[in-house]
């Protein structure tokens, strides 16, 4: 049975790789935002506990 290339032949792997890369970039951004927030909260806690 012949495959119709217009519905997912050659272009599908490239789109899947692009989605994987976008997902990794999104997870990297979320991780960076999480750790930046954690450091900021820790810094504020240290400032409040020291009295400044």
Secondary structure, DSSP 8 states (H G I E B T S, - for coil): ----GGGTSSHHHHHHHHHHHHHHHHHHHHHHHHHHHHHHHHHHHHHHHHT-
